Amino acid sequence: MQFRKLFFSLCCMVALGASLAACSEDEELFDDSGSKVTLPVHRAFILNEGTQGANNATLSFYAPDGNADFIKDIFYTQNQAKLGDTGQALIEYNNDLYAIISGSRYLIRMNTAGVEKQRYEIPASEGDPRYLVADDGYIYMTQYGGQVTKLDANTLKVVGTFKGGANLEGIAECDGNFM
């Protein structure tokens, strides 16, 4: 019985802490500069791969609270350009979205409204880009050419590479270690 009381008390404290954290100015968490549409605080983005070779990858917008319309291709809405060929991976890091567009051979950095900030063109000699992970100010990108590329998350400048096995796929970070 004592365990139940302790567990219930712990749950109440966690709920109270979460409610206090939710009272902060959520709008400050987002960089929506340059946005052509008004987006709600709660938002989700979906990277759609498209058909390889068809230049039809899209970034969709969804409002989980139902307080905004679904936008099938928010990247096109915001940038008046197609995203490219074969969307591969999408992550959020430090209030930016990063996506690999594998067939078009680039890594793109966008703000939290899907507005393009910059991109890194990937040389064909490095192999196709696959997946991303972020840690401590850097983006780590696996490539089929057998390497992991380390890029500065703010500038997308390459700061290092690591040679691994052929056809590298996923990557994960845990306590500063990469797997």
GROMACS elastic network, one bead per residue, 0.5 to 0.9 nm:
[ bonds ]
;  ai    aj funct       b0    kb
    1     4     6  0.52790   500
    1     5     6  0.66211   500
    1     6     6  0.88182   500
    2     5     6  0.52323   500
    2     6     6  0.62159   500
    2     7     6  0.85408   500
    3     6     6  0.50743   500
    3     7     6  0.59284   500
    3     8     6  0.84560   500
    4     7     6  0.50036   500
    4     8     6  0.59514   500
    4     9     6  0.84299   500
    5     8     6  0.51184   500
    5     9     6  0.60589   500
    5    10     6  0.85246   500
    6     9     6  0.51145   500
    6    10     6  0.61224   500
    6    11     6  0.86152   500
    7    10     6  0.50896   500
    7    11     6  0.61898   500
    7    12     6  0.86674   500
    8    11     6  0.50753   500
    8    12     6  0.62058   500
    8    13     6  0.86968   500
    9    12     6  0.50962   500
    9    13     6  0.62630   500
    9    14     6  0.86914   500
   10    13     6  0.51448   500
   10    14     6  0.62381   500
   10    15     6  0.86291   500
   11    14     6  0.51290   500
   11    15     6  0.61369   500
   11    16     6  0.85801   500
   12    15     6  0.50701   500
   12    16     6  0.60944   500
   12    17     6  0.85315   500
   13    16     6  0.50643   500
   13    17     6  0.60741   500
   13    18     6  0.85522   500
   14    17     6  0.50571   500
   14    18     6  0.61229   500
   14    19     6  0.86043   500
   15    18     6  0.50970   500
   15    19     6  0.61695   500
   15    20     6  0.86748   500
   16    19     6  0.51190   500
   16    20     6  0.62575   500
   16    21     6  0.86485   500
   17    20     6  0.51971   500
   17    21     6  0.62093   500
   17    22     6  0.86305   500
   18    21     6  0.50745   500
   18    22     6  0.61325   500
   18    23     6  0.88616   500
   19    22     6  0.50745   500
   19    23     6  0.66327   500
   20    23     6  0.53715   500
   20    24     6  0.76063   500
   21    24     6  0.59824   500
   22    25     6  0.82004   500
   22    26     6  0.76677   500
   23    26     6  0.78484   500
   24    27     6  0.87651   500
   24    28     6  0.88248   500
   25    28     6  0.57926   500
   25    29     6  0.76213   500
   26    29     6  0.53906   500
   26    30     6  0.75818   500
   26    41     6  0.66028   500
   27    30     6  0.57648   500
   27    31     6  0.84689   500
   27    40     6  0.87775   500
   27    41     6  0.64208   500
   28    31     6  0.75853   500
   29    41     6  0.88179   500
   29    95     6  0.68606   500
   29   112     6  0.89085   500
   30    33     6  0.88911   500
   30    41     6  0.81746   500
   30    95     6  0.62330   500
   30    96     6  0.85333   500
   30   111     6  0.78582   500
   30   112     6  0.57233   500
   30   113     6  0.79733   500
   31    34     6  0.89410   500
   31    95     6  0.69723   500
   31    96     6  0.79581   500
   31   111     6  0.57440   500
   31   112     6  0.55080   500
   31   113     6  0.70945   500
   32    35     6  0.55637   500
   32    38     6  0.84277   500
   32    39     6  0.82241   500
   32   111     6  0.64748   500
   32   112     6  0.58650   500
   32   113     6  0.51024   500
   32   114     6  0.82030   500
   32   115     6  0.77905   500
   33    36     6  0.89811   500
   33   111     6  0.76975   500
   33   112     6  0.87651   500
   33   113     6  0.78169   500
   33   115     6  0.78285   500
   34    78     6  0.77575   500
   34   113     6  0.83675   500
   34   115     6  0.66314   500
   35    38     6  0.71407   500
   35    39     6  0.86337   500
   35    77     6  0.88830   500
   35    78     6  0.60222   500
   35    79     6  0.88599   500
   35   113     6  0.61741   500
   35   114     6  0.78140   500
   35   115     6  0.64917   500
   36    77     6  0.72521   500
   36    78     6  0.57941   500
   36    79     6  0.88879   500
   36   113     6  0.89503   500
   37    77     6  0.83106   500
   37    78     6  0.78069   500
   37   113     6  0.84291   500
   38    68     6  0.86992   500
   38   113     6  0.87507   500
   39    42     6  0.83353   500
   39    43     6  0.75425   500
   39    63     6  0.82716   500
   39    68     6  0.71187   500
   39   113     6  0.73110   500
   40    43     6  0.64626   500
   40    63     6  0.71242   500
   40    65     6  0.87603   500
   40    67     6  0.71023   500
   40    68     6  0.68731   500
   41    63     6  0.86797   500
   42    62     6  0.89884   500
   42    63     6  0.62883   500
   42    64     6  0.65335   500
   42    65     6  0.68715   500
   43    61     6  0.72108   500
   43    62     6  0.60156   500
   43    64     6  0.62756   500
   43    65     6  0.82257   500
   44    60     6  0.83218   500
   44    61     6  0.59260   500
   44    62     6  0.51268   500
   44    63     6  0.62254   500
   44    64     6  0.70203   500
   45    59     6  0.65729   500
   45    60     6  0.55561   500
   45    62     6  0.62085   500
   45    63     6  0.88379   500
   45    74     6  0.88731   500
   45    90     6  0.87712   500
   45   114     6  0.86740   500
   46    58     6  0.81522   500
   46    59     6  0.56205   500
   46    60     6  0.50038   500
   46    61     6  0.64867   500
   46    62     6  0.77693   500
   46    90     6  0.81663   500
   47    57     6  0.74889   500
   47    58     6  0.60590   500
   47    60     6  0.64575   500
   47    87     6  0.63596   500
   47    88     6  0.77813   500
   47    89     6  0.72713   500
   47    90     6  0.65059   500
   47    99     6  0.81153   500
   48    56     6  0.86195   500
   48    57     6  0.55253   500
   48    58     6  0.51228   500
   48    59     6  0.60995   500
   48    60     6  0.74035   500
   48    86     6  0.80633   500
   48    87     6  0.61075   500
   48    88     6  0.82555   500
   49    52     6  0.78957   500
   49    56     6  0.77463   500
   49    58     6  0.69841   500
   49    59     6  0.89088   500
   49    85     6  0.78068   500
   49    88     6  0.61472   500
   49    89     6  0.86732   500
   49   101     6  0.84467   500
   50    53     6  0.87866   500
   50    54     6  0.73439   500
   50    55     6  0.74551   500
   50    56     6  0.50909   500
   50    58     6  0.69932   500
   50    84     6  0.89846   500
   50    85     6  0.71784   500
   50    86     6  0.56401   500
   50    87     6  0.68416   500
   51    54     6  0.54158   500
   51    55     6  0.73626   500
   51    56     6  0.64792   500
   51    57     6  0.73094   500
   51    85     6  0.74836   500
   51    86     6  0.64755   500
   52    55     6  0.72856   500
   52    56     6  0.81815   500
   52    57     6  0.86770   500
   52    85     6  0.62139   500
   52    86     6  0.53976   500
   52   103     6  0.69632   500
   53    56     6  0.82442   500
   53    85     6  0.59742   500
   53    86     6  0.73717   500
   53   103     6  0.69959   500
   53   104     6  0.89412   500
   54    57     6  0.82192   500
   54    84     6  0.83999   500
   54    85     6  0.61937   500
   54    86     6  0.80692   500
   55    82     6  0.74630   500
   55    83     6  0.75902   500
   55    86     6  0.69531   500
   55   103     6  0.81621   500
   55   104     6  0.79876   500
   56    82     6  0.71035   500
   56    83     6  0.71824   500
   56    84     6  0.60363   500
   56    85     6  0.58258   500
   56    86     6  0.72094   500
   56    87     6  0.86438   500
   57    73     6  0.88783   500
   57    82     6  0.76056   500
   57    83     6  0.58202   500
   57    84     6  0.55957   500
   57    85     6  0.56302   500
   57    86     6  0.54142   500
   57    87     6  0.53036   500
   57   101     6  0.79559   500
   58    72     6  0.74953   500
   58    73     6  0.53426   500
   58    74     6  0.77207   500
   58    75     6  0.68409   500
   58    76     6  0.78899   500
   58    82     6  0.74625   500
   58    83     6  0.59270   500
   58    84     6  0.78253   500
   58    86     6  0.88484   500
   58    87     6  0.73094   500
   59    71     6  0.87135   500
   59    72     6  0.71829   500
   59    73     6  0.52285   500
   59    74     6  0.58169   500
   59    75     6  0.55702   500
   59    76     6  0.81916   500
   59    83     6  0.75210   500
   59    87     6  0.85455   500
   59   114     6  0.79113   500
   60    70     6  0.75160   500
   60    71     6  0.56415   500
   60    74     6  0.54541   500
   60    75     6  0.74712   500
   61    69     6  0.83516   500
   61    70     6  0.57306   500
   61    71     6  0.50091   500
   61    72     6  0.65413   500
   61    73     6  0.72684   500
   61    74     6  0.60537   500
   61    75     6  0.89496   500
   61   113     6  0.89031   500
   61   114     6  0.88424   500
   62    65     6  0.89368   500
   62    66     6  0.81590   500
   62    68     6  0.76730   500
   62    69     6  0.72417   500
   62    71     6  0.67765   500
   62    72     6  0.85781   500
   63    66     6  0.52948   500
   63    67     6  0.63144   500
   63    68     6  0.56503   500
   63    69     6  0.70660   500
   63    70     6  0.67981   500
   64    67     6  0.78303   500
   64    68     6  0.87048   500
   65    68     6  0.79565   500
   66    69     6  0.73416   500
   66    70     6  0.86961   500
   68    71     6  0.88782   500
   71    74     6  0.56084   500
   71    77     6  0.84312   500
   72    75     6  0.89656   500
   73    76     6  0.55613   500
   73    77     6  0.64679   500
   73    78     6  0.88587   500
   73    82     6  0.87434   500
   73    83     6  0.88878   500
   74    78     6  0.59935   500
   74    79     6  0.83695   500
   74   113     6  0.81763   500
   74   114     6  0.65860   500
   74   115     6  0.87100   500
   75    78     6  0.52549   500
   75    79     6  0.58914   500
   75    80     6  0.75857   500
   75    81     6  0.73507   500
   75    82     6  0.71868   500
   75    83     6  0.65418   500
   75   113     6  0.86102   500
   75   114     6  0.55549   500
   75   115     6  0.67941   500
   75   116     6  0.80647   500
   76    79     6  0.52140   500
   76    81     6  0.50535   500
   76    82     6  0.55648   500
   76    83     6  0.70628   500
   76   114     6  0.89749   500
   77    80     6  0.57891   500
   77    81     6  0.80420   500
   77   114     6  0.89000   500
   78    81     6  0.82744   500
   78   113     6  0.78832   500
   78   114     6  0.65521   500
   78   115     6  0.55437   500
   78   116     6  0.81450   500
   79    82     6  0.80630   500
   79   114     6  0.81879   500
   79   115     6  0.61665   500
   79   116     6  0.68505   500
   81    84     6  0.86516   500
   82    85     6  0.88386   500
   83    86     6  0.88558   500
   83    87     6  0.80000   500
   83   101     6  0.76214   500
   83   104     6  0.89114   500
   84    87     6  0.73448   500
   84   101     6  0.63927   500
   84   102     6  0.85964   500
   84   103     6  0.74660   500
   84   104     6  0.57866   500
   85   101     6  0.62481   500
   85   102     6  0.67850   500
   85   104     6  0.51362   500
   85   105     6  0.84255   500
   86   100     6  0.85323   500
   86   101     6  0.55821   500
   86   102     6  0.54967   500
   86   103     6  0.51393   500
   86   104     6  0.72105   500
   87    90     6  0.82109   500
   87    99     6  0.73416   500
   87   100     6  0.61340   500
   87   102     6  0.61153   500
   87   103     6  0.77046   500
   87   104     6  0.87803   500
   88    99     6  0.72764   500
   88   100     6  0.53722   500
   88   101     6  0.56709   500
   88   102     6  0.57672   500
   88   103     6  0.86365   500
   88   129     6  0.81095   500
   88   130     6  0.62621   500
   88   131     6  0.70238   500
   89    98     6  0.81000   500
   89    99     6  0.54517   500
   89   100     6  0.52334   500
   89   101     6  0.75275   500
   89   102     6  0.85755   500
   89   130     6  0.70028   500
   89   131     6  0.55641   500
   89   132     6  0.67323   500
   90    97     6  0.69712   500
   90    98     6  0.56325   500
   90   100     6  0.66624   500
   90   131     6  0.81744   500
   90   132     6  0.74963   500
   91    96     6  0.84092   500
   91    97     6  0.57892   500
   91    98     6  0.53661   500
   91    99     6  0.65728   500
   91   132     6  0.70850   500
   91   133     6  0.73200   500
   91   134     6  0.82002   500
   92    95     6  0.66294   500
   92    96     6  0.56324   500
   92    98     6  0.62517   500
   92    99     6  0.88923   500
   92   112     6  0.84876   500
   92   134     6  0.85746   500
   93    96     6  0.53883   500
   93    97     6  0.63934   500
   93    98     6  0.75440   500
   93   133     6  0.88790   500
   93   134     6  0.66418   500
   93   135     6  0.84638   500
   93   137     6  0.88354   500
   93   139     6  0.87801   500
   93   153     6  0.83414   500
   94    97     6  0.83950   500
   94   137     6  0.83701   500
   94   153     6  0.86244   500
   95   111     6  0.68471   500
   95   112     6  0.62022   500
   96   109     6  0.66486   500
   96   110     6  0.56772   500
   96   112     6  0.56055   500
   96   113     6  0.89268   500
   96   114     6  0.87688   500
   97   108     6  0.80800   500
   97   109     6  0.57525   500
   97   110     6  0.50057   500
   97   111     6  0.59887   500
   97   112     6  0.63229   500
   97   113     6  0.87615   500
   97   114     6  0.73800   500
   98   107     6  0.68979   500
   98   108     6  0.55828   500
   98   110     6  0.63127   500
   98   111     6  0.88030   500
   98   132     6  0.82627   500
   98   139     6  0.87880   500
   99   106     6  0.83996   500
   99   107     6  0.56884   500
   99   108     6  0.53268   500
   99   109     6  0.67680   500
   99   110     6  0.82766   500
   99   131     6  0.88251   500
   99   132     6  0.81299   500
  100   104     6  0.88246   500
  100   105     6  0.76781   500
  100   106     6  0.60344   500
  100   108     6  0.64725   500
  100   129     6  0.67538   500
  100   130     6  0.69854   500
  100   131     6  0.71484   500
  100   132     6  0.77988   500
  100   141     6  0.87197   500
  101   104     6  0.55856   500
  101   105     6  0.59264   500
  101   106     6  0.55032   500
  101   107     6  0.62746   500
  101   108     6  0.76726   500
  101   129     6  0.77621   500
  101   130     6  0.86217   500
  102   106     6  0.65830   500
  102   107     6  0.82288   500
  102   128     6  0.61185   500
  102   129     6  0.54570   500
  102   130     6  0.66493   500
  103   106     6  0.82043   500
  103   128     6  0.75890   500
  103   129     6  0.85466   500
  104   121     6  0.85886   500
  104   122     6  0.88070   500
  105   120     6  0.86520   500
  105   121     6  0.61654   500
  105   122     6  0.52608   500
  105   123     6  0.74676   500
  105   124     6  0.76179   500
  105   127     6  0.88880   500
  105   128     6  0.66710   500
  105   129     6  0.67151   500
  106   119     6  0.65916   500
  106   120     6  0.54632   500
  106   122     6  0.52604   500
  106   123     6  0.87226   500
  106   129     6  0.76112   500
  107   118     6  0.86379   500
  107   119     6  0.55039   500
  107   120     6  0.51099   500
  107   121     6  0.66458   500
  107   122     6  0.74905   500
  107   129     6  0.81760   500
  107   141     6  0.89024   500
  107   156     6  0.84199   500
  108   116     6  0.71443   500
  108   117     6  0.77386   500
  108   118     6  0.60228   500
  108   120     6  0.64144   500
  108   121     6  0.86576   500
  108   156     6  0.87808   500
  109   114     6  0.87926   500
  109   115     6  0.85488   500
  109   116     6  0.61047   500
  109   117     6  0.55743   500
  109   118     6  0.53365   500
  109   119     6  0.59105   500
  109   120     6  0.84894   500
  109   153     6  0.85851   500
  109   154     6  0.87337   500
  109   156     6  0.81788   500
  110   113     6  0.74953   500
  110   114     6  0.52887   500
  110   115     6  0.51845   500
  110   117     6  0.50825   500
  110   118     6  0.71010   500
  110   119     6  0.87584   500
  111   114     6  0.54816   500
  111   115     6  0.54407   500
  111   116     6  0.66195   500
  111   117     6  0.66532   500
  112   115     6  0.74458   500
  113   116     6  0.89712   500
  114   117     6  0.89753   500
  116   119     6  0.79359   500
  118   155     6  0.80687   500
  118   156     6  0.78379   500
  119   156     6  0.71337   500
  120   156     6  0.61407   500
  120   157     6  0.77319   500
  122   125     6  0.84506   500
  122   126     6  0.70841   500
  122   127     6  0.81940   500
  122   128     6  0.80258   500
  122   129     6  0.76141   500
  123   126     6  0.56577   500
  123   127     6  0.75220   500
  123   128     6  0.87982   500
  124   127     6  0.56059   500
  124   128     6  0.71684   500
  124   145     6  0.88531   500
  125   128     6  0.87832   500
  125   145     6  0.73440   500
  126   129     6  0.82637   500
  126   143     6  0.69353   500
  126   144     6  0.76384   500
  126   145     6  0.50915   500
  126   146     6  0.77912   500
  126   147     6  0.74475   500
  127   143     6  0.55269   500
  127   146     6  0.73317   500
  127   147     6  0.82788   500
  127   167     6  0.84029   500
  128   142     6  0.85502   500
  128   143     6  0.53133   500
  128   144     6  0.50950   500
  128   145     6  0.66030   500
  128   167     6  0.86523   500
  129   132     6  0.89068   500
  129   141     6  0.68800   500
  129   142     6  0.60152   500
  129   144     6  0.64554   500
  129   145     6  0.83780   500
  129   168     6  0.89723   500
  129   169     6  0.88125   500
  130   141     6  0.69425   500
  130   142     6  0.54303   500
  130   143     6  0.54435   500
  130   144     6  0.70463   500
  130   167     6  0.89585   500
  130   168     6  0.75242   500
  130   169     6  0.59008   500
  130   170     6  0.72001   500
  131   140     6  0.82051   500
  131   141     6  0.56024   500
  131   142     6  0.53963   500
  131   143     6  0.76189   500
  131   168     6  0.87280   500
  131   169     6  0.63945   500
  131   170     6  0.54383   500
  131   171     6  0.65597   500
  132   139     6  0.67143   500
  132   140     6  0.55577   500
  132   142     6  0.66535   500
  132   170     6  0.75084   500
  132   171     6  0.65912   500
  132   172     6  0.82485   500
  133   138     6  0.84893   500
  133   139     6  0.58774   500
  133   140     6  0.53118   500
  133   141     6  0.68025   500
  133   142     6  0.89839   500
  133   170     6  0.88481   500
  133   171     6  0.64176   500
  133   172     6  0.62666   500
  133   173     6  0.68103   500
  133   178     6  0.88529   500
  134   137     6  0.71802   500
  134   138     6  0.56083   500
  134   140     6  0.60255   500
  134   141     6  0.88427   500
  134   153     6  0.79375   500
  134   172     6  0.88713   500
  134   173     6  0.77025   500
  135   138     6  0.54365   500
  135   139     6  0.66566   500
  135   140     6  0.80357   500
  135   153     6  0.89945   500
  135   173     6  0.74400   500
  135   176     6  0.72459   500
  136   139     6  0.86226   500
  136   153     6  0.89615   500
  136   176     6  0.83011   500
  137   151     6  0.87127   500
  137   152     6  0.63265   500
  137   153     6  0.54741   500
  137   154     6  0.75555   500
  138   150     6  0.64492   500
  138   151     6  0.55166   500
  138   154     6  0.80995   500
  138   156     6  0.86637   500
  138   159     6  0.89049   500
  139   149     6  0.80499   500
  139   150     6  0.57807   500
  139   151     6  0.51190   500
  139   152     6  0.63196   500
  139   153     6  0.54522   500
  139   156     6  0.80867   500
  140   148     6  0.64284   500
  140   149     6  0.56183   500
  140   151     6  0.63910   500
  140   152     6  0.89840   500
  140   171     6  0.81424   500
  141   147     6  0.83458   500
  141   148     6  0.54026   500
  141   149     6  0.51657   500
  141   150     6  0.66175   500
  141   151     6  0.80214   500
  141   170     6  0.89240   500
  141   171     6  0.79036   500
  142   145     6  0.86324   500
  142   146     6  0.77616   500
  142   147     6  0.61563   500
  142   149     6  0.65379   500
  142   167     6  0.86197   500
  142   168     6  0.57722   500
  142   169     6  0.62007   500
  142   170     6  0.69651   500
  142   171     6  0.69875   500
  143   146     6  0.58723   500
  143   147     6  0.55292   500
  143   148     6  0.61605   500
  143   149     6  0.77666   500
  143   166     6  0.85498   500
  143   167     6  0.67144   500
  143   168     6  0.56266   500
  143   169     6  0.71188   500
  144   147     6  0.72053   500
  144   165     6  0.87025   500
  144   166     6  0.61105   500
  144   168     6  0.51609   500
  144   169     6  0.72511   500
  145   148     6  0.89596   500
  145   163     6  0.89064   500
  145   164     6  0.89010   500
  145   165     6  0.84664   500
  145   166     6  0.61813   500
  145   167     6  0.62257   500
  145   168     6  0.75688   500
  146   162     6  0.85055   500
  146   163     6  0.59008   500
  146   164     6  0.51252   500
  146   165     6  0.50781   500
  146   167     6  0.57187   500
  146   168     6  0.58183   500
  147   161     6  0.65304   500
  147   162     6  0.54017   500
  147   164     6  0.52774   500
  147   165     6  0.74058   500
  147   166     6  0.79359   500
  147   167     6  0.86058   500
  147   168     6  0.71514   500
  148   160     6  0.85041   500
  148   161     6  0.55636   500
  148   162     6  0.51059   500
  148   163     6  0.65248   500
  148   164     6  0.71905   500
  148   168     6  0.80049   500
  149   158     6  0.69178   500
  149   159     6  0.79433   500
  149   160     6  0.61110   500
  149   162     6  0.65697   500
  149   163     6  0.88780   500
  150   153     6  0.89899   500
  150   156     6  0.89524   500
  150   157     6  0.84595   500
  150   158     6  0.58536   500
  150   159     6  0.56867   500
  150   160     6  0.50674   500
  150   161     6  0.58106   500
  150   162     6  0.81546   500
  151   154     6  0.85867   500
  151   155     6  0.78114   500
  151   156     6  0.52324   500
  151   157     6  0.52909   500
  151   159     6  0.55084   500
  151   160     6  0.71475   500
  151   161     6  0.88591   500
  152   155     6  0.55366   500
  152   156     6  0.50357   500
  152   157     6  0.54527   500
  152   158     6  0.65286   500
  152   159     6  0.66333   500
  153   156     6  0.55720   500
  153   157     6  0.80178   500
  154   157     6  0.82609   500
  155   158     6  0.87741   500
  156   159     6  0.89316   500
  158   161     6  0.78643   500
  164   167     6  0.88568   500
  164   168     6  0.73525   500
  165   168     6  0.63587   500
  168   171     6  0.84919   500
  170   179     6  0.82801   500
  171   178     6  0.67203   500
  171   179     6  0.55520   500
  172   177     6  0.81850   500
  172   178     6  0.55330   500
  172   179     6  0.51370   500
  173   176     6  0.61913   500
  173   177     6  0.54855   500
  173   179     6  0.63541   500
  174   177     6  0.52127   500
  174   178     6  0.64472   500
  174   179     6  0.80033   500
  175   178     6  0.84427   500
